[in-house]
Amino acid sequence: MRLVIQRVLSASVKVEGLVVSAIGSGLLILAGIEEADTSEDIDWLVKKTCQLRIFNDAQGVMNLSVQEVGGEIILVSQFTLHASTKKGNRPSYIRAARPETAIPLYEQLVEAFQQTLGKTIGTGIFGAHMEIALVNNGPVTIILDSKNKDF
């Protein structure tokens, strides 16, 4: 499982012109799920994400986590995070999980973030065409990959 985490001042997700999620300060997280992912991947990623010290403290040093600042989260499924561009110019998405695998894992990921943060998080709509708007703060963008923890 791969996460692209962006520290934001605000973010929103629209589907068919309607805002389905919106947050203020916090994290916009794009999640790519592959067939080999399990609940162990979810546990590691949620813990790591919620403990990342990427928010500024009183001295302006990135020393606080999303939990410590009371930040919000929007989590959006994005299968293209597992695109392979090794051959040719058309990306292959063969590593991305099929919906029957990805949807339950995505729902588990949402639930795990909510349990860890103790509050509801925003989401996109799985499989829908979404318009995502954000005001990146920093910018700060972190990539986590449960299959490559040194990434």
C-alpha positions in Angstrom: 0.0 0.0 0.0 1.3 3.4 -0.9 0.3 6.8 0.6 1.0 10.2 -0.7 0.6 12.6 2.3 0.2 16.3 1.8 0.1 18.8 4.6 -2.7 21.2 3.8 -4.3 24.4 5.0 -7.5 23.2 3.4 -8.7 20.5 1.0 -11.9 19.3 -0.6 -13.2 16.6 -2.8 -16.0 17.1 -5.4 -17.9 14.4 -7.2 -20.3 15.5 -10.0 -20.0 19.1 -8.9 -20.9 18.4 -5.2 -18.5 18.7 -2.3 -18.4 15.3 -0.6 -15.6 16.1 1.8 -13.8 19.3 3.0 -11.3 20.0 5.7 -9.2 22.8 7.2 -5.7 22.3 8.4 -4.5 18.7 8.2 -3.6 16.0 5.7 -4.8 15.1 2.3 -3.9 11.5 1.8 -4.0 9.6 -1.6 -4.0 5.8 -1.1 -2.9 3.2 -3.6 -3.9 -0.3 -2.8 -2.3 -3.4 -4.4 -3.5 -7.1 -4.4 -0.8 -8.1 -1.9 -1.9 -5.6 0.8 -3.2 -6.8 4.2 -4.3 -5.4 7.5 -0.6 -5.4 8.6 0.1 -2.8 5.9 -2.8 -0.7 7.1 -1.7 -0.9 10.8 1.9 0.2 9.9 0.8 3.0 7.6 -1.9 4.5 10.0 0.5 4.5 12.9 3.4 6.0 10.9 1.1 8.6 9.3 -0.5 9.7 12.5 2.9 10.0 14.3 4.7 11.8 11.5 6.1 15.1 12.9 5.4 17.3 10.0 3.5 20.2 11.6 5.3 23.3 13.0 5.7 23.8 16.7 5.8 27.3 18.3 9.4 27.8 17.1 8.4 26.9 13.5 10.1 23.5 13.6 8.3 20.5 12.1 8.0 18.7 15.4 4.2 17.9 15.8 2.0 15.2 14.4 -1.5 15.6 13.0 -2.8 14.2 16.3 -1.0 16.7 18.3 -2.3 19.7 16.3 -5.9 18.3 16.1 -5.6 18.2 12.3 -8.2 16.7 10.0 -7.7 14.1 7.2 -9.2 13.5 3.8 -8.4 10.0 2.5 -8.8 9.4 -1.3 -8.3 6.0 -3.0 -6.1 6.4 -6.1 -5.2 3.3 -8.1 -2.8 5.2 -10.3 -0.2 5.4 -7.5 0.8 1.8 -8.5 1.3 2.7 -12.2 4.2 1.0 -13.8 5.9 3.0 -16.5 8.7 0.5 -17.2 7.7 -0.3 -20.7 6.3 2.0 -23.3 4.4 5.2 -22.7 1.1 3.9 -21.5 1.2 3.1 -17.7 0.2 -0.3 -16.6 -2.0 -0.7 -13.5 -1.5 -4.4 -13.1 -0.2 -4.0 -9.5 -3.3 -2.0 -8.4 -5.9 -4.1 -6.5 -9.1 -5.0 -8.2 -12.2 -3.4 -6.6 -13.3 -6.6 -4.8 -10.0 -6.5 -3.0 -9.4 -2.7 -2.8 -12.8 -1.6 -1.5 -12.7 -3.6 1.8 -9.1 -2.6 2.4 -9.9 1.0 1.7 -12.8 0.8 4.2 -10.5 -0.8 6.8 -8.0 2.0 6.2 -10.6 4.7 6.7 -11.8 2.9 9.9 -8.2 2.6 11.2 -7.6 6.3 10.8 -10.8 7.2 12.5 -10.1 4.9 15.4 -6.5 6.2 15.8 -7.6 9.9 15.6 -10.8 9.4 17.5 -12.8 11.3 14.9 -14.4 11.0 11.5 -12.2 11.6 8.5 -13.2 12.8 5.1 -13.2 10.5 2.1 -13.6 10.5 -1.6 -16.0 8.1 -3.3 -14.3 4.9 -4.4 -14.1 4.5 -8.2 -15.7 7.9 -8.9 -14.2 10.7 -11.0 -13.2 13.2 -8.3 -12.0 16.8 -8.4 -9.6 17.4 -5.5 -8.6 20.9 -4.5 -6.0 21.7 -1.9 -3.9 24.5 -0.5 -0.6 22.8 0.2 1.1 24.0 3.3 4.8 24.2 2.9 4.7 22.5 0.6 5.1 19.3 2.6 4.6 16.0 0.7 5.6 12.6 2.1 5.4 9.2 0.4 5.0 6.1 2.5 5.1 2.6 1.0 4.4 -0.4 3.3 6.3 -2.7 0.9 9.3 -0.3 0.8 9.6 1.2 4.3 12.8 3.1 3.3 11.1 4.9 0.5 
